[in-house]
Amino acid sequence: MATKKNSTAKKNAATKKTTSSKKSGITKKSTRRKRSSKKLKLRGFNNLTKTLSFNIYDICYAKTPQDRKEYLAYIDEEYNSERLVRILQEVAEIIGANILNISSQDYDPMGASVTILIAEEPVDSKPEQVLAHLDKSHLCIHTYPETDSRTGISTFRVDVDVSTCGRISPLKALNHLVRSFESDIVLMDYKVRGFTRDVKGKKVYMDNRIHSIQQFIDRSILELYQCVDINIYQENLFHTKMVLSDLDLDNYLFASAASDLNEVESERVKKRLKQEMTEIFYSKNIF
């Protein structure tokens, strides 16, 4: 995963000591269940629309107003539209999609958006194509940096949508996207819409076996997080949320280090960080 400018080891999956994931109602054994290699035979084009949506949060404490201003400037530049385009181009390559058109925009005072129109098969794109016409699959990212002057907590939110139809699956890009950002909290939804038909004409509403998004997440990632699933199987709707298990204060400070804080300050900052992360994880004001 990415590293903060002033931190020496921001959630480095290769070196960080891992802890066991706590999964609500789903055991680690079940999340690693071997998937069937048997392919479903279809009568024609796969009309199922598969959408993987992310909310990814990076949480940071910046002590002074100047520190918070610098954090927002740093994160806005670090994840500008040019960087986001590269990330989505990598996603397209991973899932085996062909890029038709790219639209990107940086905003004043901060934030950026990128939308890429993709197709399963190579298509000659036309200059007059409009990205709002999403009859093909698409990838998009929007960023939302913000800070709370009262608590000193700054939050960087990234919204990602990977929507595909045909044989390509957005789930292949899942691990890459988690690793592409400073992912303290990750909220994910996977939804399959519409139907296709098998060779006998019978409608098919799901083209792969899935019981949890977690089964598509690398073990090295899962070991860093506490995970909870909320799934509605009859609606082909799957939701997984993850929050980092360990709170190493040095990984959450901008323009300062844990050694710069006395014991009282350190505990106060940890409490504020935990409160912020807990409320985002449960999507409600708790404290």
Buried (B, 14 or more C-beta within 10 A) or exposed (E): BBBBEBBEEBBEBEEBEBEEBEBEEBEBEEBEEEEEEEEEEBEEEBBBBBBBBBBBBBBBBBBEEEBBEBBBEBBBEBBBBEBBBEBBBBBBEBBBBBBBBBBBEBEEEBBBBBBBBBBBEEBEBEEEBEBEEEEBBBBBBBBBBEBEEEBBBBBBBBBBBBBBBBEBBBBBBBBBBBBBBBBBBBBBBBBBBEBBBEEEEEEBEBBBEBBBBBBBBEEEBBBBBBBBBEBEEEEBBBBBBBBBBEBBBBBBBBBBEBEEBEEEEBEBBBEBBBBBBBEBBEEEEEE
